[in-house]
Amino acid sequence: MSAPRDDGAGIAVLVPWVANPFRGDKFEAAWLPAAEAALDFGATGWAFLRSKEGLLDFAQWAFFPTKLDFERYWYSEEISAAREAASGLFQVPVLPLFYEIAGMGSLSPVPASPD
């Protein structure tokens, strides 16, 4: 077993969601603001994805410095209230999965040159 990394990469958290039948659009509208709110709790990034194959499958990704930072978000009054408000739109249980970030990258759009 390797020692925990201390390079500042943090953790990635996947929350797999399954919307109840005929409620995918309502769940997406209800949960999108809560997924984005991860930034208010110290997340360095987030994504909320909807499957194009099974329109009831969603993946919420959040990137936090530590698991404790994620837990502050997940168990906060705001996010707990959002889960309660979306109750009935998704299947339970909802179990977050934690990943150590071994590498990560992204492309930034090249700004258009002013003419």
C-alpha positions as CSV (number, residue, x, y, z in Angstrom):
1,M,0.0,0.0,0.0
2,S,1.4,3.4,-0.9
3,A,1.6,6.3,1.4
4,P,-0.9,9.1,0.9
5,R,0.1,11.7,-1.6
6,D,1.1,15.2,-0.3
7,D,1.5,17.0,-3.6
8,G,-1.6,19.1,-3.3
9,A,-3.5,17.2,-6.0
10,G,-6.5,16.6,-3.7
11,I,-9.3,14.2,-4.3
12,A,-11.9,13.6,-7.0
13,V,-15.4,12.6,-5.8
14,L,-17.9,10.9,-8.0
15,V,-21.6,10.9,-7.0
16,P,-23.5,8.6,-9.3
17,W,-27.2,9.6,-9.5
18,V,-30.0,7.7,-11.1
19,A,-33.2,9.8,-11.7
20,N,-36.5,8.2,-11.3
21,P,-38.4,7.4,-14.5
22,F,-39.9,10.5,-16.2
23,R,-38.1,12.8,-13.8
24,G,-34.7,13.2,-15.4
25,D,-35.3,16.7,-16.6
26,K,-36.7,17.8,-13.2
27,F,-33.8,16.2,-11.4
28,E,-31.3,17.9,-13.7
29,A,-32.9,21.4,-13.1
30,A,-33.1,20.8,-9.3
31,W,-29.6,19.4,-8.8
32,L,-27.5,21.5,-11.2
33,P,-27.3,24.5,-8.8
34,A,-26.3,22.2,-5.9
35,A,-23.5,20.6,-8.0
36,E,-22.2,24.0,-8.9
37,A,-22.3,25.1,-5.2
38,A,-19.3,22.8,-4.5
39,L,-17.2,25.8,-5.5
40,D,-18.7,27.8,-2.6
41,F,-17.3,25.1,-0.2
42,G,-13.7,25.0,-1.5
43,A,-13.9,22.7,-4.6
44,T,-11.4,23.5,-7.2
45,G,-13.7,22.2,-10.0
46,W,-17.0,20.4,-10.6
47,A,-19.0,18.7,-13.4
48,F,-22.5,17.5,-13.6
49,L,-22.9,15.1,-16.5
50,R,-26.0,13.4,-18.0
51,S,-25.8,10.2,-20.0
52,K,-26.8,10.5,-23.6
53,E,-27.6,6.7,-23.7
54,G,-29.7,6.4,-20.5
55,L,-31.1,9.8,-19.8
56,L,-31.8,8.9,-16.2
57,D,-28.1,8.4,-15.4
58,F,-26.1,11.3,-14.0
59,A,-22.5,11.7,-12.8
60,Q,-21.5,14.5,-10.4
61,W,-17.8,15.1,-10.2
62,A,-16.2,17.4,-7.6
63,F,-12.6,18.1,-6.9
64,F,-11.6,19.0,-3.4
65,P,-8.3,19.5,-1.5
66,T,-9.4,16.9,1.1
67,K,-12.3,14.5,1.9
68,L,-13.2,16.7,4.9
69,D,-13.7,19.6,2.5
70,F,-16.1,17.5,0.5
71,E,-18.0,16.4,3.6
72,R,-18.4,20.0,4.6
73,Y,-20.1,20.6,1.3
74,W,-22.1,17.3,1.2
75,Y,-23.5,17.6,4.8
76,S,-24.0,21.4,4.8
77,E,-27.4,22.8,5.5
78,E,-27.6,24.1,1.9
79,I,-26.9,20.8,0.2
80,S,-28.9,18.7,2.7
81,A,-31.8,21.0,1.9
82,A,-31.2,20.6,-1.8
83,R,-31.3,16.8,-1.5
84,E,-34.5,17.0,0.5
85,A,-36.1,19.3,-2.1
86,A,-35.1,16.8,-4.9
87,S,-36.4,13.9,-2.9
88,G,-38.5,11.7,-5.1
89,L,-36.6,12.7,-8.2
90,F,-33.7,10.3,-7.7
91,Q,-33.1,6.7,-6.5
92,V,-31.5,6.0,-3.2
93,P,-29.0,5.2,-1.8
94,V,-26.6,7.9,-3.1
95,L,-23.1,6.9,-2.2
96,P,-20.1,9.2,-3.1
97,L,-17.0,7.5,-4.4
98,F,-13.6,8.9,-3.6
99,Y,-10.6,8.9,-5.9
100,E,-7.0,10.0,-5.4
101,I,-6.0,12.3,-8.3
102,A,-3.1,10.7,-10.0
103,G,-3.1,13.1,-12.9
104,M,-5.4,15.6,-14.5
105,G,-5.5,18.2,-17.3
106,S,-7.7,20.3,-19.4
107,L,-7.5,22.5,-22.5
108,S,-8.3,26.1,-22.3
109,P,-9.9,27.8,-25.3
110,V,-7.5,30.1,-27.2
111,P,-8.8,33.7,-26.9
112,A,-9.7,35.2,-30.3
113,S,-7.4,37.9,-31.3
114,P,-9.0,41.4,-31.5
115,D,-9.3,42.7,-35.1
